[in-house]
Amino acid sequence: MDCYRRFASIYDRLIKGDIDYSTWAEKILDICEEFEIEKRDYLDLACGTGNITQEISKDFINTWAVDLSYNMLTEAEEKLREKGIKGKFICQDISKLTLNKEFDLITCCLDSTNYLIKDSDIKSYFQSVFKHLKKNGIFIFDINSYYKLTNILGNNIYNYDEDDVYYIWENILEHDIVDMYLTFFVREGDLYKRFDEFHRERAYTQNYIETLIDETGFQIKQILNNYENIPIDNKCERIVYVLKR
C-alpha cells in the first residue's frame, strides 16, 4: 500500500485538532495502574509519528516502536530524540512481528488495526501480539467501528483547507472495505505541490473481533468508547479494547 510517504511530513498538522493524544495516553497509563502493570518494557505498534509513543514512554524504562512506513518512523525518532527519550524503532508489518522480546504493555492506536484487510493478517496480528506480551501483560488497541466506516466515512467526500495545505478525501465503500483516495496540495514557496495517497480500511464487527480475541487466548478486561468510561452503543465511532494475556 502506497501510503504515509510525503504525508508523514504534514501528518501532525492535520491530525492535531482531532486527536487528544495526551488524554488517550493518560487513560492508557491509568489502566496500567489499575492492572498493576510493571512499567518496564513498552511497545507501540503502528506508531506513526510517535505521538502516543512519546506520551507513554515517559513512564517506561524501555520503549520500542514499530511501523511499516520508514517516513513515519523517521518523524517519530526525531520527535522522541528532541525530548530526550531513547527508543528502538523497527520497520515491520504488525501482523508478522519478530522482535524476540516480550513487553509489559503493547498499544496499537488510531484505528491501525483496521488497515489489516485479510482474515489471515488480522489473525496473525493477534497471535503475534500475544507471543510478544509478558504473562499478565496488557494489550490496548482501538478500531474504527463498523458504524463509522460504513455510515460516516464510506461513500463520502471531505475537504480541508488551511493556508499551506489543501486536500480532497474521497471514500468508496464496497463489501466492508473503504478505499480512501486523498489528493494533497501543499505550499512550497509560491507554488502548491500535489501528491496523492491511497489508504484502505476494513470495517470489522465487534462479534468478529471478539471471536478472534477469544480464539487467540486473550482475556477482554475492558471495552471503552473512544478512551472514555462511557458505554458502547450502536453509534460508537471508536471502540477501545483492553486485553490481558
N, C-alpha and C positions, 0 to 999 in steps of 0.2 A: 504494500500500500504506500502510495507516494504522499506522505503527509508529514507535517511538523518539520519541514525543511526551512524555507525562508520564514515560515510562520513562527518559528521559535523565537526570532528576534523581536517580534511585536506581541507575543502571546500575553505577557503580563499586562501590557497596556489595555488589551481588550477584555481580559477576564477580571481585572481588579474590582470593577464595580458590581460584579455578580456573585463573587465568592468571598466569604469572610473566612480566610484560612486560619486566622488566629483563634476564632471561635470554634471551628472544627477541631483544631489541634487541642484546644483546652478540653473539649469534650472527650477526645481520644485519651488524653492523659488522665482525666478523671476516671475513665473506665479502667485504665491500668491500675490506678489506686484502688478502685473498688474490688478488682480481682487479684490484688496484691502481686502484680507482675514485677519481676525484678527488672529494673531499668538498666540493663547492661547492653544487650545486642538488639538493634533495631534495623529492620529492612523496609524500605519504601519501594513498592512496585509501581511501574509506570509513573515514575517520579516527576516527569515533565521538567519544568524549570526549577523544581526544588522548593516550591512554596510551603507545602506540608512538611517536607523533609527538614527544612531549616527550623521550623517551629518545634517539632517533636524531638529532634536530635539534641537540643539543648539539655534535655533531661536524661539522655542515654550516654553510656561510655563509648560505645562503638556504633557507627552508622554506616549502613550500606544502602545504595540506591541503584535501581535497575530501570532502564528504559530502552526501547527499541530504536530510538532516534539519537544519533550522535549529537545532533544540533541541540536538542533539548538537554542532554547530559552536560554539554559544554556550558550552557547557560546555568544549569544547576550547580556545577562545580565552581564556577566563578562566583556565584551568589554566596555559597557557603564559605568559600575561602575568604571573601571580603568580611565575613562576620567571625572569622577565626575558628570556623567549625571544620574539623577534619572528617573526611568520609571516603568510602571506596565507591567508585562509580563504574557500573558494569553495563555494557550494551548487550542485552539478551532479550529473547522472547519470554514473556512472563509465563507462558504455558509450558515452557521447557527449561526450567531453572536448573542450573548445575553449579551451585555455589559452594558445595561441600562444607556447609556451615549451618548451624541451627540458630534460631532467633527467639527472643522473648516476645517481641511484638513485630507483626508484619501488617502493613497497611497497603491498600490499593484504592485510591480515592478518585473522585471526579469522573465517574462512570467509565473508567478504563476497562472494566470487565465487559462492558457492552461491545467493545471492539473485537472480542473473541467471537467469531461468527460460526465456526464449525462446532458441532457437538463434540468431536474428538478433542478439539483445542480447549474448550471450557472444562471438560472432564479432566484433561491433563493438567490444566491450571490448578484446580482444586487439589489434585493429587500432589503436584509439585510443591504447593504451599504447605500442605500437611507434612511432607517429608522434611521441609526446612524449618518447621516450627518445633520449639522445645516442648517437652511434655508440660501440660498446663499453660502453654503459651497462648497468646490471643492473636487472632486474625480479624482485622476490621476492613471491610470493603463496602462500597456503595454501588448501586446501579441506577441508571435512568429507568424509571418504571415503565411497564408495558403501556400504561395510560399515557405517559408523557411522550413516548416515542411514536405511538400510533395516533394520538389525538391532538397533540400540541405541535410537535416537530414535523411529523410526517406530512408530506404533500403541502408544505408551506414555504413561503419565500420571506426572508428577512433582509433588512439592510441596516448598515451602521455608517454614520458619517461624523467624523471628528476631524479637526483641522488637517492633520497629516495622514489620516488613514480613512479610506472608504472601502466597504466591502458589500457584496451581494451574496446571500447564502440561500441556496435553493435545495430543498429536500424532496426526495422521491421515495415513497413507501411502497414496498412490494413484498408480500409473503413474510412479514415481520422483520424485514431488513430495510433500514433507512439509509439511502445513499445521499451524501451531503456534498454538494458542489459549491465551493467558495471561490469567488474572484475578488482579489485584493488590488487596491491602488494605493501605493504608499509614496508619500512625497520624498523625493531626494533632490534637494536644491530647488530649482524652479520647475522641475518635472515630476510627474507621478509615474512610478514604475509598476507595471502589472505583474502579478503572479497568481497562479491557480493552485488550489488544494482540493483533494478528494478524501473524504472520510466516510466510513461505513460503520454503523452500529446495528446490533441485533436487539430486538425487543424480546425480553425474557419474562415469562410469567413467574410469579412467586412460587407456584407449585413446582415448576420445572427446576428452578434454582434450589429450592429447599430439598427436593429429592436428591439432587447431586450432592448437596452438603451432607445429607444423611448417609448416602452411599459411601462417601469419602471417609467418614468416621468422625467428623466434627460434631460438637455439641453447639446448638444455637442458644446463646445466652441472652441476647437482646436483639430486637428488631426496632430500629428507630426511624422516625420521619425526618429526613434531612438533618441529621445530627442533633435533633432535639427530642426531648422526652414528651412527645405527643404521639397519639395513636396513628397507626397506618390506616388509611381509608382508600376507597377506590379511585380517588383523585390525587393521591400522594404522588409527587413527581420524582423524589429521590429516596430510595429505600436503603437503609444502612444496616448491615448485618455484623453482629459481634459474635465471633465463633471461638470456641476453645478446643484445644486438642486434648 
